[in-house]
Amino acid sequence: MQIRNVRKEDYSAISDLILTAFSKSSNGYGGEAELVEKIRLDPTYHKTLEVVADQSGQIIGHGLLSEVQVKNANKSKTGLCLAPLEVSPSFQKQGIGQVVLAELEQRAKRAKYNFISILGWPDYYSRFGYKKASLFNIKAPFPAPDDAYMIKALVPKGLEGVTGTVNYLSAFNI
């Protein structure tokens, strides 16, 4: 398996993968493929922050990071959010999601981002150092379960002075 940058010729396979993976999840499909298409059109989109897990030419995993702003009355800090991360149902529970996430985290560090926020499975993401965002006085701009809205500093003191509400790209329609 190879983790690599996304290519335009992967877009259709990624959309199919997203639809399949999320449709079979307990939360169901919520327009994640269309979200990815919209994020790619945003001027802040970084192609290096979208990767696929490629096994012999088959896309079996995918992850995308996009910019967010954490704002309060006094300041704004730029970071990233993970949305979405998915693995083909027939390849789940083999560590592929973990490898995709680790690669995205390394790329985010190299690009000088300090943190990543996630709305996801607490039992899964907490294994990789993600903690409840509320512990840092960071909140979602929408109702979200406290234990599922998480954040992780990518560098020491990466969350220092970061408090407020997470603001997403307009692609999220929030």
N, C-alpha and C positions, 0 to 999 in steps of 0.2 A: 504494500500500500504506500502511496505517495501523497503527501500533503503539498498542494501547490496553489498558486494564484488561480483565481477563476479566469476563464476565457469566455469570450462572447459565444462561442459555439457550445458552451456548457449551459447556457441560460435555460434552454428548454428542459434539459435533463434535471436541472436544479428545481425548476418549477414543479415538475412531476414528482421529484423526491419530496419536496416540501408538502405537497398535497397528500401524498401517500403517508408520510410519517405523521403529520398532524392529524389526518383523518382517523388514524388508528390509535391516537393517544386519548387519554381520558378527558382531556379538555376539548378535543375536536379541532377541526380546521377553522381558523378565524381570519382568513384572508392574508396569511403570511407570505404567499407567493407574490401577491400584488404589492404588498409592503416592500419586499425586496426590489421589485421593479421600480417603485417610486424612489427608494433610497438611492439606487444607482443613478438617478437623474438629478440628485441634489448636488450643488456645487462643492459641498464638503466631502462627498464620497471619495474614499481612497481605495483603489482597486487592490492594493496590498493588504487591506483589512477585510477582504473577502476571500476565503479559501475553500477548497474542496478536498475531500479524501477520495482519491482515484485509485481504484484497484483494477488493473489491466484494462483501462479505458472505460470502466464503469464508475459513475459518480455514486459513492455509497455514503457520503457525509458532506456536510456543508455548514459553514458558519460565517456570520457577517457582523462586523462592528461598525457602528455609526456614531457620529458626534452627538453629545448632549451637553447642555449647560445646567449646572446646579446654581440656582440663583436665590439670593435673599435680598433684603432691602438695601444692603450695602455693596454687595459684590457678586460677581459671576465667575465660576470656574468651569473650564471646558474639560470634559472627559469623554468616555465612550459608553455605549450600551451594547449588549449582545442581543441581537434579534434578527433572525432566528439562529438556532443551532439545531440541526436535525441529522439523524442517521437512519438509513434504510432499515425498516423493521426487521428484515432478515439478517442484518449485521449488528443489531443492538446487543448490549451487554458484553461487548468484546473490547471495550476501551477506546473505540474510535472517537466518540464524542470528547473524551478526555484529551486525546491527542490533538484534535482540531482546536479545542479550547486552549490548550497549552501553546500551540503555535500562534494563535491569535493574540494571546497575552504577550508572548515574546515580541511579536511585530508591533504591538501597541507600545511596549516599552521602548523599542528602538525608534518609534515615531514620537517619543517624548510625551506620551499621555500618562497621566498619573493614576487613573482609576477606571474601573469598568463597573457599570450597574447592570443588574439582571432582574427580570421578573421570571422566576422559574421554580423548579422543584427544590425546596430547601434541603431535603436529604441528599440530593445529588450535588448541588453546587457548594454546599457547606464543606464537602470533602476536599474542595480545591481552594479553601480559604475565603470564600464569600461569607459575609456576615450580614445580619439584618441592617438595612440602611438606617433604620430608626435609631440604632445605637450611636450613630454619628449625626443625629438630628437632620437627616436627609429623608425626604418623603417623595412619594409619587404624585403626579398631577391628577391622578384618578384613584378611585377606591381600589386598594390592593391589600391582600392579606399581609400582615406585618412580617410574618416569617418567610414569605415568598418574594418580598421586595428586598434585594440584597445588593451589596457593593463590596468591592475589593480594591485596596490600594495596590498599585503595581510596583511602587517604589517606597522606600522608607519615608514616612511623613507625607505620603501621597494624598491623604485625606485631611491633612492639617489645614484648618481654615475653610474647609468645604462644608457648608451647611445650607439648608434651604430646600427648595423644590426642584426636582429634575424637570428640565424642559427638553422635549424631544424635537427632532426635525419635523417640518410640516408634513412629511410623508406619513407620519403616524396618525395624522388627523386628530390630535389631542388638543 
